[in-house]
Amino acid sequence: MEKKMNDEAMEQEIVEEVTEEKKAQTEEEVTEDTSEHSEDKQDPKDKKIEELNDRYQRLMAEFENARKRMAKESMQKYDMGAKDVLEKLLPVVDNFERGLAAVKDEEKGSPFVQGVEAIYKQLMTTLEGLGVAPMNAEGKEFNPDLHNAVMHIEDESFEENVVAEELQKGYMYKDSVLRHSMVKVAN
């Protein structure tokens, strides 16, 4: 019987401990629920403000990206248009150079030749101001990105794969090739 009483006492203690633990858990849950409810009561406005602020920041970032993209695209369009016009002017430059090269030494001092030279210099200065620069290919190593090889010669006075002569001048516009140089490549 004593054993039974001890078992009953132990059972009673265990039940009390479990009850206390459940009570503590319930109190914690109630505390959490009330804190959640108190947050919920304050949160709708705060959540809405955070949501709108986040949305505003995303829209501003999207707008900034669109502005940068449009500026880049408009610059590319400008460069494409300028490149097209400049390509059409290069034959005029070639003709000026051919005309000036054909002038005889005794005629170089004439006012007409001096006027043509002045116009040529002004045209070249204007092209340089726009970002056009002639490529000097003669004596340099052949580069297919810059040069267009139209002839090949065997000449021991030149190293291998070197431009022996520039047949038509090439031009660069900013960082891109406007017109490839037509060249004669040695060896």
Backbone as ProteinMPNN parsed JSONL, in Angstrom:
{"seq_chain_A": "MEKKMNDEAMEQEIVEEVTEEKKAQTEEEVTEDTSEHSEDKQDPKDKKIEELNDRYQRLMAEFENARKRMAKESMQKYDMGAKDVLEKLLPVVDNFERGLAAVKDEEKGSPFVQGVEAIYKQLMTTLEGLGVAPMNAEGKEFNPDLHNAVMHIEDESFEENVVAEELQKGYMYKDSVLRHSMVKVAN", "coords_chain_A": {"N_chain_A": [[0.797, -1.166, 0.0], [1.867, 1.177, 0.736], [3.573, 1.505, -1.331], [1.796, 1.963, -3.361], [0.836, 4.428, -2.604], [3.097, 5.983, -2.819], [3.489, 5.803, -5.57], [1.159, 7.071, -6.405], [1.614, 9.619, -5.378], [3.863, 10.366, -6.8], [2.797, 10.35, -9.343], [1.001, 12.434, -9.013], [2.781, 14.576, -8.637], [4.053, 14.618, -11.118], [1.899, 15.22, -12.788], [1.318, 17.75, -11.818], [3.679, 19.117, -12.537], [3.605, 18.908, -15.328], [1.244, 20.291, -15.766], [1.991, 22.828, -14.86], [3.992, 23.407, -16.741], [2.472, 23.451, -19.103], [0.828, 25.574, -18.476], [2.712, 27.648, -18.389], [3.582, 27.612, -21.046], [1.19, 28.282, -22.329], [0.813, 30.858, -21.32], [3.05, 32.108, -22.512], [2.353, 31.86, -25.206], [0.028, 33.364, -25.207], [1.117, 35.839, -24.566], [2.755, 36.215, -26.812], [0.757, 36.241, -28.794], [-0.687, 38.522, -28.045], [1.295, 40.416, -28.383], [1.679, 40.166, -31.105], [-0.834, 40.911, -31.963], [-0.834, 43.524, -31.027], [1.199, 44.511, -32.629], [0.016, 44.084, -35.095], [-2.055, 45.858, -34.942], [-0.709, 48.273, -35.053], [0.765, 47.938, -37.294], [-0.593, 47.973, -39.95], [-0.546, 50.598, -41.07], [2.197, 51.172, -40.908], [3.205, 49.035, -42.409], [2.06, 49.618, -44.872], [3.304, 52.038, -45.405], [5.986, 51.192, -45.57], [5.73, 49.465, -47.749], [4.925, 51.249, -49.79], [7.14, 52.941, -49.802], [9.15, 51.165, -50.573], [8.195, 50.519, -53.099], [8.36, 53.042, -54.316], [11.157, 53.456, -54.272], [11.98, 51.39, -55.967], [10.737, 52.175, -58.365], [12.078, 54.583, -58.829], [14.697, 53.645, -59.21], [14.295, 52.105, -61.499], [13.497, 54.118, -63.265], [15.865, 55.652, -63.363], [17.608, 53.785, -64.528], [16.344, 53.501, -67.02], [16.649, 56.09, -68.003], [19.462, 56.263, -68.248], [19.857, 54.221, -70.128], [18.459, 55.25, -72.328], [19.977, 57.549, -72.875], [22.393, 56.377, -73.601], [21.577, 54.911, -75.868], [20.741, 57.017, -77.542], [23.167, 58.282, -77.966], [24.522, 56.28, -79.333], [22.948, 56.177, -81.65], [23.449, 58.729, -82.668], [26.205, 58.489, -83.19], [26.113, 56.496, -85.154], [24.76, 57.82, -87.24], [26.504, 59.971, -87.671], [28.76, 58.572, -88.454], [27.897, 57.476, -90.863], [27.584, 59.791, -92.467], [30.208, 60.768, -92.417], [31.589, 58.716, -93.715], [30.737, 59.155, -96.293], [32.002, 61.509, -96.858], [34.67, 60.883, -97.05], [35.599, 60.059, -99.692], [35.757, 62.59, -100.874], [37.835, 63.761, -99.453], [39.864, 62.031, -100.271], [39.969, 62.738, -103.007], [40.823, 65.406, -102.824], [43.406, 64.953, -101.814], [44.553, 63.459, -103.923], [44.401, 65.36, -105.967], [46.074, 67.398, -104.935], [48.459, 65.998, -104.828], [48.993, 65.69, -107.504], [49.78, 68.165, -108.402], [52.21, 70.122, -109.982], [55.608, 70.952, -109.168], [56.383, 73.593, -109.853], [53.973, 74.896, -109.922], [53.036, 75.03, -107.349], [53.129, 77.363, -105.81], [51.091, 78.939, -106.711], [48.114, 80.955, -106.412], [45.687, 79.547, -106.672], [46.314, 76.822, -106.06], [47.234, 77.176, -103.479], [44.847, 78.01, -102.272], [43.277, 75.677, -102.555], [44.795, 73.952, -100.969], [44.422, 75.213, -98.499], [41.67, 74.846, -98.132], [41.611, 72.046, -97.974], [43.148, 71.623, -95.64], [41.475, 72.868, -93.78], [39.208, 71.231, -93.958], [40.303, 68.803, -93.01], [40.996, 69.56, -90.405], [38.467, 70.057, -89.365], [37.341, 67.484, -89.538], [39.035, 66.131, -87.745], [38.286, 67.421, -85.415], [35.776, 66.345, -85.108], [36.361, 63.812, -84.387], [37.568, 62.109, -86.175], [40.296, 60.321, -87.389], [43.194, 59.783, -89.343], [44.531, 56.581, -90.244], [47.77, 55.429, -90.011], [49.282, 53.216, -91.85], [51.526, 52.225, -93.127], [54.524, 50.404, -92.892], [53.845, 49.226, -90.526], [52.737, 46.317, -88.65], [50.624, 43.973, -90.279], [47.183, 44.121, -89.683], [44.194, 42.557, -89.608], [41.874, 43.674, -88.615], [42.103, 46.355, -88.975], [43.211, 46.763, -91.471], [42.901, 46.217, -95.012], [43.99, 43.84, -97.014], [45.049, 43.984, -100.265], [47.004, 43.359, -102.002], [49.953, 41.294, -102.343], [53.358, 41.073, -101.747], [56.727, 39.881, -102.372], [59.422, 40.778, -100.635], [62.56, 41.258, -99.426], [63.475, 43.36, -97.92], [61.571, 44.089, -96.141], [60.026, 43.052, -93.069], [58.334, 39.987, -92.094], [54.862, 39.839, -92.809], [54.251, 42.59, -92.832], [53.06, 45.867, -93.565], [53.71, 47.04, -96.668], [53.032, 49.082, -98.407], [50.651, 51.71, -98.43], [47.725, 51.803, -100.076], [45.233, 53.013, -100.127], [44.144, 55.382, -97.849], [43.166, 54.664, -94.521], [40.631, 55.333, -92.029], [39.807, 56.244, -88.667], [36.991, 56.512, -86.539], [36.457, 57.938, -83.621], [36.627, 55.299, -81.527], [36.274, 53.313, -83.362], [36.567, 51.634, -86.558], [36.361, 53.573, -89.361], [36.911, 53.513, -92.071], [38.628, 50.889, -93.615], [42.145, 50.54, -94.17], [43.507, 50.214, -97.405], [45.912, 48.014, -98.319], [49.265, 46.954, -99.265], [50.839, 44.003, -98.63], [53.86, 42.693, -97.338], [55.878, 39.791, -97.861]], "CA_chain_A": [[0.0, 0.0, 0.0], [2.776, 2.299, 0.763], [4.087, 1.62, -2.683], [0.725, 2.576, -4.129], [0.781, 5.843, -2.224], [4.262, 6.626, -3.426], [3.205, 5.905, -7.012], [0.141, 8.112, -6.584], [2.261, 10.898, -5.086], [4.726, 10.658, -7.942], [1.905, 10.703, -10.441], [0.475, 13.761, -8.698], [3.859, 15.53, -8.884], [4.249, 14.686, -12.567], [0.736, 15.936, -13.327], [1.48, 19.157, -11.457], [4.76, 19.669, -13.352], [3.1, 19.027, -16.698], [0.263, 21.365, -15.761], [2.729, 24.084, -14.768], [4.651, 23.624, -18.032], [1.43, 23.848, -20.053], [0.402, 26.918, -18.102], [3.776, 28.562, -18.822], [3.505, 27.659, -22.512], [-0.013, 29.025, -22.681], [1.087, 32.262, -21.024], [3.963, 32.597, -23.545], [1.581, 31.983, -26.436], [-0.866, 34.507, -25.046], [1.971, 37.015, -24.648], [3.116, 36.361, -28.221], [-0.445, 36.631, -29.532], [-1.014, 39.91, -27.759], [2.301, 41.273, -29.022], [1.366, 40.146, -32.533], [-2.022, 41.735, -32.161], [-0.483, 44.929, -30.86], [1.934, 44.875, -33.839], [-0.949, 44.138, -36.182], [-2.842, 47.082, -34.815], [0.134, 49.385, -35.486], [1.404, 47.578, -38.547], [-1.165, 48.261, -41.266], [-0.024, 51.865, -41.587], [3.639, 51.028, -41.099], [3.412, 48.134, -43.537], [1.689, 50.349, -46.078], [4.369, 53.018, -45.625], [7.142, 50.438, -46.051], [5.397, 48.974, -49.087], [4.961, 52.386, -50.708], [8.524, 53.402, -49.86], [9.856, 50.182, -51.391], [7.708, 50.702, -54.468], [8.933, 54.304, -54.772], [12.579, 53.258, -54.537], [12.1, 50.545, -57.162], [10.383, 52.996, -59.523], [13.168, 55.538, -59.057], [15.813, 52.89, -59.786], [13.884, 51.761, -62.864], [13.55, 55.367, -64.029], [17.28, 55.993, -63.551], [18.14, 52.842, -65.516], [15.759, 53.848, -68.319], [17.282, 57.345, -68.428], [20.819, 55.941, -68.692], [19.745, 53.425, -71.344], [18.061, 56.152, -73.42], [21.124, 58.404, -73.191], [23.352, 55.527, -74.312], [21.017, 54.615, -77.184], [20.758, 58.219, -78.379], [24.566, 58.502, -78.344], [24.828, 55.289, -80.367], [22.276, 56.61, -82.875], [24.203, 59.878, -83.163], [27.454, 57.985, -83.761], [25.798, 55.791, -86.405], [24.455, 58.84, -88.243], [27.738, 60.705, -87.967], [29.629, 57.653, -89.175], [27.368, 57.383, -92.224], [27.92, 61.04, -93.17], [31.666, 60.857, -92.55], [31.996, 57.763, -94.756], [30.446, 59.781, -97.588], [32.953, 62.607, -97.059], [36.037, 60.38, -97.259], [36.031, 60.179, -101.098], [36.104, 63.998, -101.135], [39.181, 63.926, -98.892], [40.763, 61.321, -101.194], [40.119, 63.538, -104.228], [41.683, 66.547, -102.486], [44.78, 64.46, -101.703], [45.018, 63.122, -105.278], [44.582, 66.626, -106.687], [47.262, 68.093, -104.428], [49.631, 65.205, -105.194], [49.219, 65.848, -108.942], [50.253, 69.523, -108.696], [53.638, 70.186, -110.307], [56.377, 71.781, -108.233], [56.403, 75.01, -110.245], [52.631, 75.47, -109.733], [52.674, 74.969, -105.929], [53.014, 78.696, -105.238], [49.979, 79.689, -107.306], [47.013, 81.205, -105.473], [44.676, 78.49, -106.761], [46.806, 75.653, -105.314], [47.237, 77.563, -102.06], [43.446, 77.994, -101.836], [42.867, 74.266, -102.434], [45.48, 73.426, -99.774], [43.762, 75.796, -97.324], [40.38, 74.155, -97.97], [41.937, 70.689, -97.531], [43.554, 71.704, -94.23], [40.277, 73.19, -92.988], [38.403, 70.011, -93.936], [40.96, 67.833, -92.128], [40.865, 70.069, -89.033], [37.073, 69.836, -88.978], [37.177, 66.035, -89.325], [39.718, 65.8, -86.491], [37.442, 67.925, -84.328], [34.634, 65.422, -84.974], [36.836, 62.519, -83.885], [38.079, 61.291, -87.276], [41.756, 60.364, -87.455], [43.717, 58.848, -90.343], [45.407, 55.497, -89.773], [49.023, 55.373, -90.74], [49.509, 51.778, -91.883], [52.791, 51.868, -93.759], [55.604, 50.004, -91.986], [53.297, 48.558, -89.336], [52.324, 44.927, -88.849], [49.286, 43.838, -90.849], [46.121, 43.808, -88.727], [42.961, 42.441, -90.408], [40.817, 44.512, -88.05], [42.331, 47.724, -89.43], [43.713, 46.819, -92.844], [42.33, 45.358, -96.042], [45.11, 43.488, -97.892], [44.617, 43.782, -101.647], [48.173, 42.859, -102.745], [50.982, 40.633, -101.548], [54.636, 41.089, -102.472], [57.887, 39.266, -101.726], [60.491, 41.774, -100.577], [63.396, 40.941, -98.266], [63.752, 44.573, -97.147], [60.51, 44.186, -95.133], [59.816, 41.874, -92.226], [57.166, 39.193, -92.474], [53.514, 40.308, -92.462], [54.332, 44.037, -92.611], [52.458, 46.657, -94.631], [54.758, 47.639, -97.498], [52.539, 50.328, -98.998], [49.242, 52.015, -98.194], [47.148, 52.194, -101.363], [44.149, 53.953, -99.785], [44.221, 55.71, -96.427], [42.056, 54.265, -93.665], [40.295, 56.328, -91.007], [39.121, 55.816, -87.441], [36.048, 57.467, -85.945], [36.543, 57.676, -82.181], [37.317, 54.026, -81.278], [35.898, 52.301, -84.352], [37.106, 51.816, -87.903], [35.456, 54.25, -90.292], [37.242, 52.872, -93.345], [39.863, 50.107, -93.537], [43.227, 50.929, -95.08], [43.833, 49.249, -98.45], [47.371, 47.922, -98.195], [50.076, 45.932, -99.917], [51.535, 43.33, -97.53], [55.111, 42.065, -97.748], [56.269, 38.445, -97.396]], "C_chain_A": [[0.868, 1.269, 0.0], [3.331, 2.578, -0.623], [3.071, 2.317, -3.572], [0.662, 4.061, -3.851], [1.955, 6.608, -2.821], [4.044, 6.822, -4.923], [2.194, 7.012, -7.276], [0.738, 9.494, -6.346], [3.154, 11.322, -6.256], [3.89, 11.083, -9.146], [1.382, 12.118, -10.259], [1.537, 14.828, -8.994], [4.073, 15.726, -10.389], [3.121, 15.479, -13.211], [0.875, 17.418, -13.036], [2.564, 19.819, -12.306], [4.291, 19.905, -14.783], [2.108, 20.17, -16.785], [0.954, 22.717, -15.703], [3.407, 24.419, -16.099], [3.636, 24.09, -19.074], [0.956, 25.254, -19.775], [1.421, 27.951, -18.583], [3.752, 28.718, -20.339], [2.324, 28.498, -22.957], [0.194, 30.507, -22.44], [2.015, 32.868, -22.079], [3.211, 32.816, -24.847], [0.651, 33.187, -26.377], [-0.064, 35.802, -25.178], [2.363, 37.274, -26.1], [1.921, 36.835, -29.033], [-0.782, 38.091, -29.296], [0.021, 40.844, -28.385], [2.073, 41.301, -30.526], [0.159, 41.023, -32.818], [-1.693, 43.217, -32.009], [0.324, 45.407, -32.064], [0.979, 45.015, -35.008], [-1.761, 45.428, -36.127], [-2.035, 48.294, -35.277], [0.642, 49.165, -36.915], [0.703, 47.996, -39.827], [-0.639, 49.565, -41.86], [1.469, 51.759, -41.877], [3.946, 50.126, -42.292], [3.116, 48.845, -44.85], [2.776, 51.372, -46.425], [5.609, 52.315, -46.173], [6.916, 49.96, -47.484], [5.482, 50.101, -50.114], [6.38, 52.928, -50.881], [9.351, 52.475, -50.746], [9.476, 50.35, -52.861], [8.3, 51.969, -55.09], [10.41, 54.131, -55.139], [12.795, 52.411, -55.784], [11.776, 51.348, -58.43], [11.484, 54.001, -59.847], [14.371, 54.846, -59.681], [15.511, 52.524, -61.242], [13.949, 52.993, -63.772], [14.999, 55.752, -64.34], [17.92, 55.079, -64.593], [17.619, 53.172, -66.911], [16.405, 55.125, -68.864], [18.692, 57.082, -68.958], [20.79, 55.173, -70.013], [19.387, 54.315, -72.535], [19.217, 57.061, -73.83], [22.157, 57.616, -74.001], [22.861, 55.236, -75.729], [21.043, 55.843, -78.092], [22.179, 58.537, -78.825], [24.969, 57.526, -79.444], [24.188, 55.683, -81.7], [23.013, 57.799, -83.497], [25.479, 59.401, -83.849], [27.211, 57.252, -85.081], [25.525, 56.782, -87.53], [25.697, 59.607, -88.66], [28.678, 59.836, -88.794], [29.196, 57.536, -90.636], [27.741, 58.622, -93.045], [29.427, 61.126, -93.414], [32.19, 59.9, -93.614], [31.779, 58.361, -96.147], [31.398, 60.94, -97.889], [34.363, 62.112, -97.384], [36.467, 60.383, -98.729], [36.393, 61.621, -101.485], [37.519, 64.271, -100.629], [40.198, 63.252, -99.807], [41.019, 62.138, -102.457], [40.98, 64.777, -103.99], [43.143, 66.09, -102.452], [45.348, 64.11, -103.069], [45.297, 64.403, -106.08], [45.835, 67.358, -106.236], [48.543, 67.329, -104.767], [49.976, 65.383, -106.672], [49.757, 67.228, -109.323], [51.764, 69.488, -108.917], [54.327, 71.163, -109.359], [56.336, 73.266, -108.586], [55.05, 75.689, -110.047], [52.231, 75.564, -108.252], [52.49, 76.346, -105.295], [51.827, 79.491, -105.764], [48.843, 79.858, -106.301], [45.934, 80.113, -105.494], [45.077, 77.27, -105.921], [46.826, 75.965, -103.824], [45.818, 77.564, -101.493], [42.935, 76.573, -101.635], [43.514, 73.637, -101.193], [44.819, 73.945, -98.495], [42.414, 75.11, -97.065], [40.605, 72.733, -97.453], [42.304, 70.682, -96.042], [42.347, 71.988, -93.325], [39.372, 71.956, -92.866], [38.99, 68.982, -92.975], [40.871, 68.264, -90.664], [39.453, 69.836, -88.512], [36.823, 68.356, -88.688], [37.85, 65.592, -88.021], [38.904, 66.258, -85.289], [36.23, 67.037, -84.083], [35.047, 64.04, -84.479], [37.343, 61.586, -84.965], [39.594, 61.46, -87.332], [42.23, 59.377, -88.518], [44.59, 57.784, -89.681], [46.66, 55.534, -90.627], [49.468, 53.915, -90.739], [50.901, 51.395, -92.372], [53.869, 51.58, -92.73], [55.128, 49.302, -90.733], [52.915, 47.123, -89.679], [50.881, 44.89, -89.352], [48.301, 43.403, -89.773], [44.807, 43.741, -89.511], [41.799, 43.264, -89.863], [40.912, 45.952, -88.555], [42.647, 47.83, -90.921], [42.987, 45.832, -93.746], [43.452, 45.07, -97.034], [44.584, 43.206, -99.29], [45.771, 43.266, -102.517], [49.151, 42.237, -101.775], [52.263, 40.646, -102.368], [55.692, 40.351, -101.656], [59.017, 40.293, -101.787], [61.266, 41.544, -99.288], [63.71, 42.172, -97.416], [62.696, 44.8, -96.055], [60.464, 42.913, -94.297], [58.563, 41.148, -92.681], [55.883, 39.828, -91.95], [53.491, 41.795, -92.102], [53.726, 44.75, -93.823], [53.58, 47.372, -95.389], [54.32, 48.989, -98.052], [51.05, 50.482, -98.676], [48.666, 52.557, -99.496], [45.994, 53.178, -101.179], [44.149, 54.136, -98.273], [42.966, 55.247, -95.693], [41.846, 55.304, -92.585], [39.572, 55.672, -89.837], [38.146, 56.919, -87.036], [35.922, 57.095, -84.478], [37.285, 56.36, -81.996], [37.001, 52.96, -82.313], [36.472, 52.648, -85.724], [36.029, 52.447, -88.779], [35.647, 53.669, -91.697], [38.571, 52.153, -93.174], [40.881, 50.643, -94.533], [43.402, 49.827, -96.117], [45.353, 49.201, -98.518], [47.946, 46.809, -99.044], [50.939, 45.323, -98.821], [52.768, 42.609, -98.07], [55.273, 40.706, -97.073], [55.11, 37.68, -96.823]], "O_chain_A": [[0.582, 2.263, -0.668], [3.529, 3.725, -1.023], [3.418, 3.142, -4.417], [0.457, 4.862, -4.763], [1.808, 7.745, -3.27], [4.371, 7.871, -5.476], [2.33, 7.787, -8.223], [0.394, 10.443, -7.05], [3.184, 12.491, -6.64], [4.22, 12.03, -9.86], [1.321, 12.901, -11.207], [1.212, 15.878, -9.548], [4.251, 16.847, -10.865], [3.364, 16.314, -14.082], [0.589, 18.253, -13.894], [2.394, 20.955, -12.749], [4.544, 20.956, -15.372], [2.115, 20.934, -17.75], [0.562, 23.649, -16.406], [3.399, 25.571, -16.533], [3.908, 25.015, -19.84], [0.71, 26.036, -20.693], [1.05, 28.997, -19.115], [3.886, 29.827, -20.856], [2.445, 29.329, -23.857], [-0.205, 31.331, -23.263], [1.808, 34.006, -22.502], [3.402, 33.83, -25.518], [0.501, 33.927, -27.349], [-0.51, 36.749, -25.825], [2.313, 38.412, -26.568], [2.052, 37.731, -29.868], [-1.124, 38.815, -30.231], [-0.32, 41.928, -28.86], [2.252, 42.342, -31.159], [0.136, 41.778, -33.79], [-2.197, 44.057, -32.754], [0.18, 46.552, -32.492], [1.1, 45.936, -35.815], [-2.105, 46.004, -37.159], [-2.599, 49.238, -35.83], [0.91, 50.122, -37.641], [1.408, 48.364, -40.767], [-0.321, 49.615, -43.048], [1.95, 52.187, -42.926], [4.838, 50.42, -43.087], [3.848, 48.684, -45.827], [3.124, 51.548, -47.593], [6.216, 52.788, -47.133], [7.812, 50.044, -48.324], [6.051, 49.918, -51.19], [6.771, 53.324, -51.979], [10.151, 52.931, -51.563], [10.331, 50.327, -53.746], [8.695, 51.965, -56.256], [10.856, 54.6, -56.186], [13.698, 52.688, -56.573], [12.46, 51.215, -59.444], [11.784, 54.238, -61.017], [15.001, 55.396, -60.584], [16.381, 52.626, -62.108], [14.405, 52.908, -64.912], [15.31, 56.138, -65.467], [18.684, 55.539, -65.442], [18.376, 53.127, -67.881], [16.674, 55.22, -70.062], [19.074, 57.617, -69.999], [21.593, 55.435, -70.908], [19.943, 54.155, -73.622], [19.409, 57.313, -75.019], [22.723, 58.129, -74.966], [23.636, 55.307, -76.683], [21.335, 55.726, -79.282], [22.382, 59.012, -79.943], [25.676, 57.899, -80.38], [24.807, 55.542, -82.755], [23.178, 57.862, -84.716], [25.802, 59.846, -84.95], [28.003, 57.37, -86.016], [26.006, 56.603, -88.649], [25.919, 59.862, -89.843], [29.316, 60.32, -89.729], [30.034, 57.501, -91.536], [28.166, 58.501, -94.194], [29.863, 61.514, -94.497], [33.13, 60.23, -94.337], [32.553, 58.099, -97.068], [31.577, 61.31, -99.049], [35.164, 62.863, -97.941], [37.628, 60.692, -99.0], [37.253, 61.832, -102.341], [38.307, 64.937, -101.302], [41.257, 63.812, -100.091], [42.155, 62.223, -102.924], [41.774, 65.158, -104.85], [44.017, 66.763, -102.998], [46.503, 64.427, -103.355], [46.304, 64.503, -106.78], [46.579, 67.882, -107.065], [49.593, 67.937, -104.971], [51.138, 65.239, -107.052], [50.153, 67.431, -110.471], [52.501, 68.894, -108.13], [53.702, 72.078, -108.823], [56.262, 74.108, -107.692], [54.976, 76.917, -110.007], [51.182, 76.128, -107.939], [51.749, 76.469, -104.32], [51.583, 80.608, -105.306], [48.637, 79.003, -105.44], [45.342, 79.797, -104.462], [44.264, 76.75, -105.157], [46.475, 75.118, -103.003], [45.613, 77.16, -100.348], [42.24, 76.293, -100.658], [42.869, 72.887, -100.46], [44.674, 73.204, -97.522], [42.063, 74.83, -95.919], [39.867, 72.268, -96.584], [41.828, 69.839, -95.282], [42.223, 71.416, -92.242], [38.838, 71.678, -91.793], [38.256, 68.358, -92.209], [40.692, 67.425, -89.781], [39.265, 69.461, -87.355], [36.167, 68.016, -87.704], [37.3, 64.776, -87.281], [38.841, 65.568, -84.272], [35.715, 66.984, -82.966], [34.199, 63.197, -84.186], [37.533, 60.396, -84.714], [40.112, 62.576, -87.325], [41.726, 58.257, -88.59], [45.286, 58.045, -88.701], [46.582, 55.659, -91.849], [49.98, 53.428, -89.731], [51.39, 50.315, -92.039], [54.113, 52.374, -91.821], [55.949, 48.825, -89.95], [52.786, 46.764, -90.85], [50.034, 45.668, -88.914], [48.547, 42.442, -89.043], [44.35, 44.76, -90.029], [40.836, 43.522, -90.586], [39.92, 46.68, -88.561], [42.384, 48.854, -91.551], [42.528, 44.774, -93.314], [43.829, 45.945, -97.813], [43.772, 42.301, -99.484], [45.547, 42.794, -103.632], [49.199, 42.567, -100.59], [52.26, 40.276, -103.542], [55.581, 40.209, -100.438], [59.504, 40.631, -102.866], [60.707, 41.622, -98.194], [64.173, 42.025, -96.285], [62.902, 45.609, -95.15], [60.82, 41.833, -94.768], [57.825, 41.63, -93.541], [55.819, 40.29, -90.811], [52.791, 42.204, -91.175], [53.864, 44.295, -94.958], [54.3, 48.197, -94.827], [55.119, 49.92, -98.156], [50.299, 49.507, -98.655], [49.059, 53.625, -99.965], [45.809, 54.077, -101.998], [44.154, 53.165, -97.517], [41.848, 55.417, -96.181], [42.755, 56.065, -92.255], [38.839, 54.695, -89.992], [38.44, 58.106, -87.175], [35.347, 56.061, -84.137], [38.48, 56.302, -82.285], [37.418, 51.812, -82.159], [36.813, 53.797, -86.005], [34.928, 51.914, -88.915], [34.684, 53.377, -92.405], [39.53, 52.725, -92.654], [40.522, 51.137, -95.602], [43.444, 48.646, -95.771], [46.005, 50.219, -98.745], [47.26, 45.882, -99.474], [51.688, 46.036, -98.154], [52.719, 41.989, -99.132], [54.885, 40.491, -95.925], [55.277, 36.539, -96.392]]}, "name": "protein", "num_of_chains": 1, "seq": "MEKKMNDEAMEQEIVEEVTEEKKAQTEEEVTEDTSEHSEDKQDPKDKKIEELNDRYQRLMAEFENARKRMAKESMQKYDMGAKDVLEKLLPVVDNFERGLAAVKDEEKGSPFVQGVEAIYKQLMTTLEGLGVAPMNAEGKEFNPDLHNAVMHIEDESFEENVVAEELQKGYMYKDSVLRHSMVKVAN"}
